[in-house]
Amino acid sequence: MEIMIIGGGIGGLTLALALDKVGIKARVFEAAPEMKALGVGVSLLPHATKILGELGLNEALAQVAVTTSQSVFFNRFGQEVYSEKVGKYAGYEWPQFQVHRGDLHMVLLEAFNSRIGADRLVLDHRCTGFSQSGGKVTAHFVDSSGAPQPDYTALGMVGSDGLHSAVRKQLHPDEGDPVYSGVNMWRGVTRWKPFMDGATYVRAGWLVPGKMVIYPIRNQLDEDGLQLINWVAEVTTPHYKRRDWNRPGNLEDFFPVFEDWTFDWLDVAGMIKAADVMLEFPMVDQDPLEWWTRERVTLLGDAAHPMVPRGSNGACQAILDADCLAKELAADQDIPAAFMTYENERRPLTTNIVLTNRSTPPDAILKEVYERTNDQPFDNIDEVISREELVAISDGYKKVAGYDKKSLSSK
């Protein structure tokens, strides 16, 4: 059996490694002419690191990532609202990592090349569509200049080709446009001195007028001990451009919202202005699909369930997809049946996450405080909202996303 994977990103490479572990061959087709360490920060929560650990990758990841100790919420005045330990610090068997996407991608790529073979990663092949007949699926390709490339045929095909998936487009040609949340975000990385304990994940403020997500993704950049800090600025606005993970951002478009954010725990404004890289991306998703699979073709990751990037779950859910799909293919050599079993398990779960990310992700904690204080400083957080309510919001999302301790321990 050989499975053809369209897309050599996080989901595609994880799937290839998971298939290799269960003795199934994979060939990956990637649109980019070369693999580069692109992007900014990614969160890997315990449900994802459990799987990556089973693939023997956590030791390599620990060398390039920051092992997160705690998650802390602040209002826009720098007052602490809520904090909780995370990963192994919270009693999980698995860590929570904050990592540069490029570093994660390179760890996956190195494992792919050493275990599966670099010859099974075909670069400069953008899938334009597919056809099915005779119990096989054939994919069609062009290179980066638009020139046609040879077709490739396999027993099954997985579309892991991201937000602009050609596989999804062929399966659902009449799908509607992306759904804009009303929030645009600017993402950046800055070389900065460690803040708090050097391993803290911070969310601060609310979407009106603006919210920040801040966490370190690389340690010890130089002899001064600087870290690479990943930050995301989220601002409510009707103006946005087509989604593109690599679109450059402009400081003047959002900085006025945060220019007075200088706190004892971090000079947020100074950190933003010192950014090495700044990108812009609208917080959009797609309405959940009613189906992913047609015979020998299915979807995975962003191609299957693009979600608003709240709750640190985009990359994680692609990793969970890959693990589930590999196990189903190992259990059932009937590829269409295995694909449907995979869809029946993963599609309802990811649909719930897509919808929850629109309404009540973990940062709904900040919304509650914003509304109850009328966006004013408080004297005592316990007089605004109880610890029990805060814990309930956080734990409720963990259950939806599948990384509460009880769910993980039972798997």
ZAKOL-706974 format. One record per residue: x, y, z of N, C-alpha, C in turn. Coordinates in pm, whole numbers, plus 50000, padded with zeros to 5 digits. Layout:
// ZAKOL-706974
nx,ny,nz,cax,cay,caz,cx,cy,cz
X,Y,Z,X,Y,Z,X,Y,Z;
...
This chain:
// ZAKOL-706974
nx,ny,nz,cax,cay,caz,cx,cy,cz
50085,49880,50000,50000,50000,50000,50088,50125,50000;
50051,50222,49917,50118,50352,49921,50013,50462,49923;
50033,50558,50012,49944,50673,50023,50017,50796,49970;
49951,50869,49884,50003,50994,49831,49953,51109,49917;
50047,51192,49966,50012,51304,50052,50040,51433,49976;
49938,51517,49965,49953,51645,49897,49979,51752,50003;
50103,51802,50006,50141,51904,50103,50243,51852,50202;
50357,51920,50207,50466,51879,50296,50482,51969,50416;
50371,52018,50469,50375,52099,50590,50374,52012,50715;
50331,52071,50826,50331,51999,50954,50242,51874,50947;
50121,51891,50896,50029,51777,50889,50076,51669,50794;
50122,51709,50677,50165,51612,50577,50285,51531,50620;
50387,51596,50677,50506,51523,50722,50476,51437,50843;
50391,51486,50934,50353,51403,51049,50280,51278,51003;
50190,51294,50907,50119,51177,50855,50216,51078,50794;
50312,51127,50715,50409,51036,50653,50486,50958,50759;
50528,51026,50866,50601,50959,50973,50513,50860,51048;
50387,50897,51070,50294,50807,51138,50265,50683,51054;
50252,50701,50923,50231,50587,50833,50354,50497,50831;
50472,50557,50828,50595,50479,50829,50604,50393,50955;
50560,50448,51065,50565,50374,51193,50481,50248,51188;
50371,50251,51112,50283,50132,51105,50308,50053,50977;
50418,50082,50906,50458,50001,50791,50390,50035,50660;
50338,50157,50647,50272,50198,50523,50358,50302,50453;
50378,50283,50323,50460,50375,50246,50383,50504,50215;
50456,50614,50208,50396,50743,50173,50488,50815,50076;
50429,50892,49990,50504,50983,49904,50439,51120,49917;
50519,51221,49945,50469,51356,49972,50503,51447,49855;
50403,51522,49809,50421,51620,49703,50401,51760,49761;
50502,51844,49745,50503,51978,49803,50515,52083,49692;
50433,52188,49702,50432,52292,49599,50559,52376,49598;
50619,52397,49714,50737,52485,49722,50857,52421,49652;
50939,52501,49582,51058,52447,49516,51164,52399,49614;
51165,52455,49735,51258,52409,49838,51194,52425,49974;
51238,52345,50068,51184,52350,50203,51263,52453,50284;
51193,52552,50336,51256,52657,50415,51191,52666,50552;
51268,52715,50649,51217,52733,50786,51141,52865,50793;
51014,52862,50756,50932,52982,50747,50837,52994,50865;
50779,53114,50881,50672,53134,50977,50720,53195,51107;
50632,53188,51205,50662,53241,51339,50627,53133,51441;
50561,53168,51552,50544,53073,51660,50429,52974,51643;
50446,52857,51702,50345,52751,51706,50339,52696,51847;
50218,52667,51895,50200,52601,52024,50176,52452,52001;
50243,52370,52079,50221,52226,52077,50172,52185,52215;
50044,52157,52224,49980,52121,52350,49998,51972,52379;
49968,51927,52501,50001,51789,52539,49940,51681,52451;
49823,51704,52392,49768,51599,52305,49852,51582,52181;
49916,51691,52134,50003,51683,52017,50141,51628,52054;
50197,51672,52167,50330,51622,52206,50325,51476,52247;
50210,51428,52290,50194,51284,52316,50219,51206,52187;
50159,51252,52078,50176,51185,51948,50318,51203,51896;
50370,51324,51904,50506,51348,51857,50607,51268,51939;
50578,51252,52068,50663,51168,52152,50660,51023,52107;
50542,50973,52071,50531,50836,52022,50606,50817,51891;
50625,50925,51816,50703,50922,51693,50851,50947,51718;
50889,50960,51846,51029,50978,51881,51085,51115,51850;
51001,51219,51857,51044,51352,51816,51059,51451,51930;
51010,51418,52049,51007,51517,52156,51146,51557,52204;
51241,51465,52201,51376,51501,52243,51436,51606,52149;
51418,51588,52018,51467,51686,51921,51394,51818,51936;
51263,51812,51961,51185,51936,51978,51229,52012,52103;
51257,51939,52210,51299,52005,52333,51428,52084,52315;
51510,52044,52218,51635,52114,52192,51615,52248,52123;
51504,52263,52051,51483,52386,51973,51365,52469,52024;
51284,52413,52112,51163,52480,52160,51182,52532,52302;
51083,52605,52348,51072,52643,52489,50967,52553,52553;
51003,52486,52662,50908,52403,52734,50829,52494,52827;
50703,52512,52796,50622,52612,52864,50588,52569,53007;
50595,52665,53099,50568,52635,53239,50427,52674,53282;
50377,52787,53230,50247,52837,53276,50182,52923,53169;
50051,52937,53184,49971,53026,53099,49911,53132,53191;
49931,53260,53153,49885,53370,53239,49802,53468,53156;
49693,53515,53215,49603,53610,53151,49612,53744,53223;
49620,53853,53147,49620,53988,53202,49515,54072,53131;
49465,54178,53199,49386,54277,53127,49480,54375,53058;
49426,54472,52987,49512,54562,52910,49584,54665,52997;
49557,54662,53126,49628,54749,53219,49744,54675,53287;
49768,54551,53242,49878,54472,53296,49847,54402,53426;
49718,54397,53467,49680,54331,53591,49654,54182,53566;
49710,54097,53651,49691,53954,53633,49547,53914,53664;
49490,53836,53573,49353,53787,53586,49350,53642,53631;
49437,53560,53571,49433,53416,53597,49564,53355,53551;
49611,53255,53624,49729,53180,53580,49710,53033,53611;
49771,52949,53531,49767,52805,53554,49894,52741,53499;
49941,52636,53566,50052,52560,53515,50008,52482,53391;
50103,52449,53304,50069,52375,53182,50168,52261,53161;
50129,52167,53073,50217,52058,53037,50262,51977,53158;
50389,51938,53158,50442,51858,53269,50436,51932,53402;
50441,52065,53396,50432,52145,53520,50293,52134,53582;
50194,52092,53500,50057,52076,53550,50023,51930,53577;
50123,51844,53569,50100,51704,53599,50071,51616,53480;
50081,51670,53357,50066,51588,53237,50191,51501,53221;
50175,51391,53149,50290,51308,53114,50372,51371,53002;
50313,51468,52931,50375,51524,52812,50391,51675,52827;
50494,51732,52765,50518,51875,52780,50428,51959,52690;
50427,52089,52717,50375,52186,52622,50496,52260,52567;
50507,52266,52435,50618,52335,52370,50566,52461,52300;
50648,52565,52304,50628,52682,52218,50750,52684,52126;
50728,52685,51996,50838,52662,51903,50819,52744,51777;
50928,52784,51716,50922,52849,51585,50870,52746,51485;
50774,52786,51403,50718,52691,51306,50828,52630,51220;
50924,52713,51179,51032,52663,51097,51114,52558,51167;
51138,52573,51298,51213,52473,51374,51135,52342,51382;
51005,52352,51408,50921,52231,51410,50925,52163,51274;
50911,52241,51168,50910,52186,51033,51041,52114,51002;
51153,52173,51043,51283,52112,51016,51302,51983,51096;
51251,51977,51220,51257,51852,51297,51181,51742,51224;
51062,51775,51176,50982,51678,51100,51052,51637,50971;
51109,51735,50902,51177,51707,50775,51299,51617,50795;
51379,51645,50896,51497,51563,50923,51457,51419,50955;
51349,51404,51033,51301,51269,51064,51251,51200,50938;
51181,51273,50854,51130,51217,50727,51246,51169,50641;
51346,51254,50623,51458,51219,50536,51535,51097,50588;
51553,51091,50720,51632,50981,50775,51555,50850,50782;
51423,50856,50804,51345,50734,50822,51282,50686,50692;
51232,50781,50612,51155,50745,50492,51238,50763,50366;
51319,50869,50363,51405,50893,50247,51368,51020,50175;
51469,51105,50149,51444,51233,50083,51383,51217,49945;
51406,51101,49882,51351,51079,49748,51199,51067,49749;
51139,51048,49867,50994,51037,49874,50925,51171,49904;
51003,51277,49904,50948,51412,49913,50973,51480,49779;
50867,51504,49704,50877,51557,49569,50844,51707,49574;
50944,51791,49551,50927,51936,49560,50884,51995,49426;
50839,52121,49434,50799,52198,49315,50689,52127,49237;
50597,52065,49310,50482,51998,49250,50355,52048,49320;
50286,52141,49256,50159,52192,49309,50045,52114,49248;
49965,52053,49334,49851,51973,49286,49743,52066,49230;
49695,52034,49112,49587,52112,49050,49454,52038,49048;
49458,51910,49081,49335,51831,49081,49367,51684,49080;
49263,51602,49071,49281,51458,49074,49166,51390,49002;
49186,51262,48972,49081,51178,48915,49090,51040,48977;
48978,50970,48980,48974,50837,49040,48912,50738,48943;
48974,50620,48934,48919,50510,48854,48998,50383,48883;
48931,50270,48865,48998,50142,48878,49060,50116,49013;
49000,50170,49120,49053,50147,49253,49180,50222,49282;
49206,50332,49208,49325,50413,49230,49289,50561,49215;
49379,50648,49258,49360,50791,49243,49485,50849,49176;
49463,50940,49083,49572,51003,49009,49568,51153,49033;
49681,51209,49073,49692,51353,49098,49763,51420,48981;
49723,51544,48955,49780,51623,48845,49857,51740,48906;
49971,51776,48843,50061,51873,48902,50112,51973,48799;
50150,52091,48852,50230,52188,48776,50345,52231,48867;
50451,52285,48805,50560,52337,48888,50539,52485,48915;
50635,52550,48978,50619,52690,49018,50610,52785,48901;
50652,52741,48782,50638,52825,48662,50506,52801,48591;
50430,52704,48638,50302,52670,48575,50311,52559,48473;
50432,52504,48454,50450,52398,48356,50396,52266,48410;
50321,52191,48327,50268,52061,48373,50380,51965,48411;
50354,51887,48516,50445,51783,48561,50375,51647,48548;
50451,51538,48547,50387,51407,48530,50283,51378,48639;
50175,51313,48600,50077,51267,48697,50139,51161,48788;
50074,51140,48902,50118,51032,48991,49994,50958,49040;
50003,50826,49043,49890,50741,49081,49924,50660,49205;
49830,50651,49298,49848,50572,49420,49714,50511,49458;
49717,50428,49562,49593,50364,49608,49506,50459,49689;
49566,50563,49748,49491,50661,49825,49563,50794,49825;
49487,50901,49848,49545,51035,49847,49487,51117,49962;
49574,51191,50031,49531,51277,50142,49566,51421,50106;
49466,51506,50103,49487,51648,50078,49525,51718,50207;
49654,51746,50222,49704,51821,50337,49768,51949,50286;
49702,52010,50188,49759,52123,50115,49710,52259,50164;
49673,52266,50292,49657,52394,50359,49531,52472,50328;
49538,52599,50362,49421,52687,50355,49365,52702,50215;
49451,52697,50114,49407,52715,49976,49408,52582,49902;
49363,52479,49969,49370,52342,49920,49300,52322,49786;
49375,52272,49689,49315,52237,49559,49230,52111,49572;
49269,52022,49663,49193,51899,49683,49056,51932,49742;
49054,52016,49844,48926,52058,49903,48841,52129,49799;
48903,52213,49717,48829,52289,49616,48762,52196,49516;
48829,52089,49477,48767,51995,49383,48654,51917,49450;
48675,51880,49576,48571,51807,49647,48448,51895,49674;
48473,52024,49700,48364,52117,49736,48374,52244,49651;
48344,52233,49521,48363,52347,49431,48271,52466,49459;
48161,52442,49527,48065,52550,49553,48071,52601,49697;
48179,52571,49766,48193,52617,49903,48197,52769,49910;
48144,52824,50017,48142,52968,50034,48278,53026,50068;
48283,53158,50078,48408,53228,50109,48446,53207,50255;
48573,53234,50289,48613,53230,50431,48527,53322,50516;
48505,53283,50641,48423,53360,50733,48516,53447,50817;
48503,53579,50804,48588,53673,50877,48528,53697,51015;
48614,53687,51116,48569,53701,51255,48547,53846,51296;
48593,53941,51213,48591,54082,51252,48719,54126,51319;
48816,54032,51331,48942,54062,51397,49057,54034,51301;
49145,54132,51286,49266,54114,51207,49383,54096,51304;
49484,54022,51262,49597,54003,51353,49729,54029,51281;
49823,54078,51361,49960,54100,51315,50050,54013,51402;
50138,53937,51339,50224,53843,51412,50369,53884,51391;
50448,53868,51494,50588,53903,51482,50676,53824,51576;
50807,53834,51554,50905,53777,51646,51009,53884,51676;
51052,53888,51801,51145,53990,51849,51252,53925,51935;
51377,53962,51914,51486,53922,52004,51476,54011,52128;
51450,53948,52244,51418,54026,52363,51465,53951,52487;
51487,54024,52590,51527,53959,52716,51409,53879,52771;
51437,53768,52840,51328,53686,52894,51238,53766,52988;
51109,53739,52983,51015,53802,53075,50956,53695,53167;
50913,53740,53286,50862,53650,53389,50964,53538,53412;
50923,53410,53400,51020,53302,53425,51088,53253,53298;
51065,53322,53185,51127,53283,53059,51058,53167,52989;
50945,53122,53042,50875,53008,52982,50723,53022,52995;
50676,53147,52997,50535,53174,53022,50462,53213,52893;
50342,53160,52879,50252,53192,52767,50153,53297,52818;
50151,53414,52755,50070,53527,52802,49961,53561,52701;
49842,53587,52756,49734,53651,52680,49695,53776,52758;
49680,53889,52688,49651,54015,52758,49554,54100,52678;
49465,54171,52753,49369,54259,52688,49251,54183,52630;
49171,54255,52554,49060,54192,52483,49053,54252,52343;
48969,54194,52258,48967,54229,52116,48923,54372,52090;
48859,54432,52187,48827,54575,52181,48892,54640,52301;
48991,54731,52286,49045,54775,52157,49147,54680,52096;
49211,54595,52179,49309,54504,52123,49358,54403,52223;
49408,54291,52174,49455,54180,52256,49591,54136,52207;
49674,54089,52301,49807,54037,52266,49822,53894,52316;
49889,53813,52236,49936,53681,52276,50088,53684,52264;
50159,53645,52370,50305,53662,52374,50368,53539,52440;
50469,53481,52374,50540,53369,52435,50676,53348,52368;
50775,53299,52442,50907,53273,52385,50907,53144,52304;
50988,53142,52195,50993,53023,52110,51135,52973,52085;
51236,53050,52126,51375,53002,52120,51450,53057,52240;
51537,52975,52297,51617,53015,52412,51760,53052,52371;
51824,53131,52459,51969,53155,52451,52016,53187,52309;
51967,53298,52254,52008,53338,52119,52152,53386,52115;
52203,53438,52227,52339,53491,52232,52391,53484,52375;
52511,53540,52395,52573,53533,52527,52499,53616,52631;
52412,53707,52586,52331,53787,52678,52204,53715,52722;
52180,53598,52665,52064,53519,52706,51932,53565,52646;
51936,53641,52536,51811,53684,52473,51732,53564,52421;
51602,53579,52422,51512,53480,52363,51449,53537,52236;
51394,53448,52155,51309,53491,52044,51166,53486,52095;
51102,53603,52100,50966,53614,52153,50867,53623,52038;
50770,53535,52040,50661,53539,51942,50547,53622,51999;
50490,53711,51917,50375,53788,51964,50269,53798,51855;
50146,53810,51898,50032,53826,51808,49947,53941,51859;
49927,54041,51776,49840,54154,51809,49707,54137,51736;
49597,54137,51811,49465,54117,51754,49381,54243,51775;
49326,54295,51666,49251,54420,51671,49120,54404,51593;
49010,54446,51653,48881,54444,51584,48879,54550,51477;
48851,54509,51354,48848,54603,51242,48770,54541,51126;
48698,54624,51049,48628,54569,50932,48721,54548,50814;
48845,54597,50822,48937,54594,50709,49032,54475,50718;
49040,54398,50613,49134,54286,50609,49162,54248,50464;
49270,54174,50445,49309,54128,50313,49301,53976,50308;
49308,53922,50187,49299,53778,50166,49401,53706,50254;
49362,53594,50310,49450,53521,50401,49576,53471,50329;
49687,53501,50389,49818,53460,50337,49913,53460,50456;
49960,53341,50496,50042,53330,50617,50170,53412,50608;
50214,53450,50487,50342,53517,50471,50329,53663,50426;
50210,53724,50442,50193,53864,50403,50262,53957,50502;
50351,54045,50456,50417,54140,50548,50315,54233,50613;
50339,54269,50740,50252,54360,50812,50316,54496,50830;
50233,54597,50857,50280,54735,50878,50252,54778,51022;
50354,54831,51088,50344,54870,51228,50234,54974,51250;
50225,55071,51160,50132,55181,51181,49986,55138,51174;
49959,55019,51119,49822,54972,51106,49762,54927,51240;
49844,54897,51339,49791,54843,51464,49860,54896,51590;
49981,54951,51577,50059,54986,51695,49992,55089,51787;
49917,55188,51734,49855,55285,51825,49771,55222,51935;
49714,55103,51911,49633,55036,52013,49719,54995,52132;
49848,54968,52108,49934,54909,52211,50050,54999,52254;
50052,55123,52208,50169,55206,52232,50190,55243,52379;
50086,55230,52465,50105,55259,52608,50111,55131,52691;
50132,55015,52629,50139,54888,52700,50282,54866,52751;
50316,54931,52861,50445,54913,52926,50419,54872,53070;
50446,54745,53100,50412,54689,53231,50539,54648,53305;
50526,54620,53433,50644,54578,53510,50693,54441,53466;
50606,54359,53407,50647,54226,53364,50695,54223,53219;
50663,54328,53138,50710,54332,53000,50676,54467,52937;
50774,54523,52864,50751,54642,52782,50698,54594,52647;
50566,54577,52641,50503,54522,52521,50526,54614,52400;
50506,54744,52419,50522,54838,52309,50664,54835,52254;
50762,54834,52343,50901,54829,52299,50932,54701,52225;
50878,54591,52272,50899,54461,52207,50843,54461,52065;
50723,54517,52048,50662,54521,51916,50748,54602,51820;
50792,54718,51864,50870,54807,51776,51004,54746,51737;
51056,54654,51818,51187,54594,51792,51178,54466,51709;
51061,54437,51652,51041,54309,51583,51136,54290,51466;
51183,54166,51450,51263,54128,51334,51175,54098,51214;
51059,54038,51241,50965,53996,51138,50826,54036,51181;
50744,54083,51086,50606,54121,51117,50517,54079,51000;
50413,54002,51030,50322,53951,50928,50179,53987,50964;
50092,53989,50865,49951,54023,50884,49864,53908,50835;
49760,53876,50911,49671,53767,50873,49533,53792,50931;
49426,53780,50850,49292,53796,50906,49250,53673,50985;
49180,53691,51093,49130,53578,51170,49003,53527,51103;
49024,53430,51014,48915,53372,50936,48912,53221,50956;
48798,53163,50928,48787,53018,50920,48692,52985,50807;
48652,52861,50796,48549,52818,50700,48439,52749,50777;
48317,52761,50731,48210,52682,50791,48246,52534,50777;
48226,52456,50882,48264,52314,50877,48198,52241,50761;
48275,52153,50697,48225,52073,50586,48136,51960,50638;
48042,51918,50554,47956,51806,50589,48025,51672,50561;
48129,51674,50480,48206,51551,50454,48344,51589,50403;
48442,51498,50425,48580,51518,50380,48621,51418,50273;
48553,51304,50268,48605,51188,50195,48518,51150,50077;
48583,51120,49964,48519,51060,49849,48607,50946,49800;
48563,50825,49829,48633,50703,49789,48777,50702,49842;
48876,50727,49755,49016,50714,49792,49085,50848,49818;
49006,50950,49843,49059,51084,49869,48997,51138,49998;
49080,51193,50085,49029,51259,50205,49115,51381,50236;
49077,51454,50340,49142,51579,50376,49201,51570,50517;
49298,51660,50545,49365,51661,50674,49413,51802,50707;
49410,51838,50836,49464,51967,50878,49382,52084,50827;
49452,52193,50794,49383,52314,50747,49299,52289,50622;
49337,52193,50542,49257,52161,50424,49121,52106,50463;
49114,52040,50579,48990,51981,50626,48909,52074,50714;
48978,52150,50802,48906,52225,50905,48980,52354,50943;
48995,52447,50850,49059,52574,50888,48981,52641,51000;
49055,52684,51104,48989,52740,51222,49052,52873,51259;
48974,52957,51326,49027,53082,51378,49141,53048,51474;
49258,53113,51460,49373,53079,51544,49360,53130,51687;
49270,53069,51759,49252,53095,51902,49247,52961,51971;
49315,52951,52085,49317,52824,52156,49435,52737,52123;
49528,52786,52040,49654,52715,52012,49629,52576,51956;
49539,52565,51858,49502,52430,51816,49515,52400,51667;
49559,52494,51584,49567,52467,51441,49661,52353,51409;
49789,52369,51441,49888,52265,51413,49858,52138,51492;
49811,52154,51616,49784,52038,51701,49679,51947,51638;
49573,52005,51586,49467,51921,51529,49512,51850,51403;
49603,51911,51325,49659,51842,51209,49739,51720,51254;
49813,51735,51363,49891,51623,51418,49798,51513,51467;
49689,51550,51533,49591,51450,51577,49525,51381,51458;
49494,51456,51353,49440,51396,51231,49534,51288,51179;
49663,51324,51170,49763,51233,51113,49770,51103,51193;
49771,51115,51324,49779,50998,51410,49657,50908,51389;
49540,50967,51388,49416,50891,51371,49413,50821,51235;
49448,50895,51130,49440,50838,50995,49538,50721,50979;
49659,50736,51030,49757,50628,51019,49709,50503,51092;
49651,50520,51209,49603,50405,51286,49487,50337,51215;
49398,50414,51153,49285,50353,51082,49332,50277,50959;
49432,50331,50888,49484,50260,50770,49558,50134,50812;
49624,50137,50927,49691,50017,50975,49591,49910,51014;
49475,49952,51063,49373,49857,51110,49286,49803,50999;
49277,49875,50888,49186,49837,50779,49253,49865,50645;
49287,49759,50572,49354,49775,50443,49259,49824,50334;
49132,49827,50363,49034,49885,50269,49041,50037,50283;
49110,50101,50189,49139,50243,50203,49014,50330,50212;
48915,50315,50123,48794,50398,50138,48727,50379,50273;
48725,50256,50323,48662,50232,50453,48744,50296,50565;
48876,50284,50558,48961,50345,50660,48949,50497,50658;
48942,50554,50539,48926,50699,50527,48795,50744,50591;
48688,50668,50570,48560,50706,50627,48559,50690,50778;
48624,50586,50829,48632,50570,50974,48707,50686,51037;
48818,50724,50973,48895,50842,51016,48807,50967,51016;
48734,50989,50907,48648,51108,50900,48541,51105,51008;
48482,50990,51028,48374,50980,51127,48423,51010,51268;
48551,50982,51295,48606,51013,51426,48649,51159,51436;
48719,51208,51335,48783,51339,51347,48693,51456,51306;
48604,51436,51212,48526,51551,51164,48434,51610,51270;
48360,51530,51347,48278,51591,51453,48361,51665,51558;
48476,51609,51593,48561,51673,51694,48614,51807,51645;
48664,51811,51523,48719,51936,51471,48610,52038,51439;
48493,51990,51400,48380,52082,51380,48348,52154,51510;
48348,52080,51620,48320,52140,51750,48426,52243,51787;
48553,52214,51756,48660,52309,51786,48648,52434,51702;
48619,52419,51573,48600,52536,51485,48494,52628,51543;
48381,52570,51583,48271,52651,51635,48302,52708,51773;
48371,52631,51857,48408,52681,51989,48510,52794,51978;
48603,52784,51882,48700,52891,51863,48634,53023,51825;
48516,53015,51767,48442,53137,51733,48379,53201,51856;
48348,53120,51956,48267,53171,52067,48337,53168,52202;
48388,53053,52245,48439,53041,52382,48571,52966,52389;
48678,53017,52325,48811,52960,52347,48863,53001,52484;
48985,52961,52523,49035,52997,52656,49037,53147,52683;
49063,53229,52580,49071,53373,52605,48934,53437,52627;
48828,53356,52627,48698,53407,52672,48705,53452,52817;
48804,53404,52891,48833,53454,53025,48849,53606,53021;
48924,53654,52923,48950,53798,52912,48825,53875,52871;
48742,53812,52791,48615,53876,52753,48527,53896,52875;
48520,53793,52960,48438,53804,53081,48485,53919,53169;
48615,53930,53187,48669,54037,53273,48648,54173,53208;
48667,54180,53078,48644,54305,53005,48501,54354,53024;
48407,54263,53011,48266,54301,53020,48226,54333,53165;
48275,54256,53259,48234,54276,53398,48297,54402,53460;
48412,54442,53411,48478,54562,53464,48451,54685,53378;
48379,54665,53267,48357,54774,53171,48491,54831,53123;
48586,54742,53102,48720,54778,53053,48789,54879,53143;
48780,54855,53274,48847,54942,53371,48935,54857,53462;
49039,54916,53523,49120,54841,53619,49036,54794,53736;
49076,54684,53799,49004,54632,53913,49092,54640,54038;
49027,54636,54155,49100,54635,54282,49135,54493,54324;
49044,54400,54297,49064,54261,54338,48991,54172,54238;
49065,54085,54168,49003,54003,54064,48895,53912,54121;
48908,53872,54248,48809,53784,54308,48673,53852,54322;
48672,53985,54322,48546,54058,54327,48484,54073,54189;
48561,54042,54086,48512,54051,53947,48461,53916,53899;
48541,53812,53922,48506,53677,53876,48575,53577,53967;
48507,53470,53999,48564,53373,54093,48667,53284,54026;
48755,53231,54106,48854,53137,54056,48786,53016,53993;
48676,52973,54051,48603,52857,53999,48552,52882,53858;
48501,53003,53833,48454,53036,53698,48568,53038,53598;
48682,53093,53638,48798,53099,53550,48848,52959,53515;
48855,52874,53615,48899,52736,53593,48801,52664,53500;
48672,52689,53519,48570,52622,53437,48584,52660,53289;
48612,52787,53260,48630,52829,53121,48751,52759,53060;
48861,52761,53133,48984,52699,53083,48968,52548,53065;
48915,52482,53166,48901,52337,53159,48798,52295,53055;
48697,52377,53037,48596,52345,52936,48655,52339,52796;
48745,52432,52765,48808,52431,52633,48901,52310,52618;
48972,52276,52724,49060,52159,52717,48980,52035,52678;
48861,52019,52733,48779,51902,52701,48733,51906,52556;
48692,52023,52506,48651,52035,52367,48766,51999,52273;
48886,52051,52303,49002,52031,52216,49068,51895,52236;
49035,51826,52347,49085,51692,52367,49216,51682,52440;
49252,51785,52519,49377,51773,52595,49357,51790,52745;
49238,51764,52795,49222,51753,52939,49289,51623,52985;
49338,51623,53106,49418,51510,53154,49339,51378,53151;
49213,51383,53184,49133,51260,53188,49122,51199,53049;
49094,51280,52948,49082,51228,52813,49213,51170,52762;
49323,51243,52787,49453,51197,52738,49497,51070,52808;
49471,51060,52936,49515,50942,53012,49439,50817,52973;
49319,50835,52918,49237,50719,52883,49268,50666,52744;
49354,50736,52667,49382,50695,52530,49504,50602,52524;
